[in-house]
Amino acid sequence: MNVQNNEGQLAKDILCEFMEQFQKRNPNLYVFSSHLYIDEQTPHIHIDFVPFIRNSKHGLDTRVSLKGALSEQGFKGGTKGMTEWNEWIEAEKQELSKVMGRYGGQWKQLGTHNKHLSVLDFEKQERQKEVAELEQTISGSKEELSNILHQQIAVGRETEQIRKEGKAIRQEVSELSAKNHLLKEQTETLTEDKEKLLSENEKLEKQQKKLQQEINKMVQSKEVMERNIHVYDEAVKWQLPESGALMSAKAYRDKKALPLVEKLKEVVKNLTIKCV
């Protein structure tokens, strides 16, 4: 099927469907790379895989083995002309033939190298050919299939467009989710700041009340102090009396002045002790 004509896209669809089921059909062949080539003369696909087996009785439990991998998938071989590898290749060709049949394609077999097949293997192959022919017959007219294929291609394109739009929407949702997460973190931070400010404000209010109480005490102390000072200014016992007409200076000093001075000294001493 030439890539230059209209059947190039058909070949691409056939090969893609064949590849989609490849890993499922071959659980012991780990596919690590597959490439579809439609830029050469004939559309074709390259499949790279690692054959492996599990529960190995020799060496590692899981190890590389092509013969063992195909054997576990049911390909036993047994003859020089039909090894496990050859059996598996024929089976994959038949799978590709079935896919071609569903798309209305016909397998143009240019020859075979299976002259040494056993009678049983040969009959098995012939039955597979008959099944492929029956599937081609059931598929209906080529024109109807072509219309269906075109519809499938159109649906596939629409599906791809929807997939791209869905991807864009998911990306947008992801970005919105990230923004929402950021806003949530910012809200939590602001809430913590608010609670911290409220706590600090409560402490400040308590400090303010305490300061107000101290101010009130200072005002009261001031009033008491003013009353005490007033006593010093006006009370008789804190005044130096006038000397009598016949009192000598020495008697005035000893009986009047010195007692008042001693009393003032005692007050100064007490005030000095309290201040220190």
Buried (B, 14 or more C-beta within 10 A) or exposed (E): BEBEEEBBBBBBBBBBBBBEEBBEEBEBBBEEEBEBBBEEEEBBBEBEBEBBBEEEEEEEEEEEBBBBBBBBBEBEBEEEEBBBEBBBEBBBBBBBBBBBBBBBBEBEEEEEEEEEBEEEBBEBBEEBBEBBBEBBEEBEEEEEBBEBBEEEBEEEEEEEEEEEEEEEEEEEEEEEEEEEEEEEEEEEEEEEEEEEEEEEEEEEEEEEEEEEEEEEEEEEEEEEEEEEEEEEEEEEEEEEEEBEEEEEEEEBEEEBBEEBEEEEEEEEEEEEEEEE
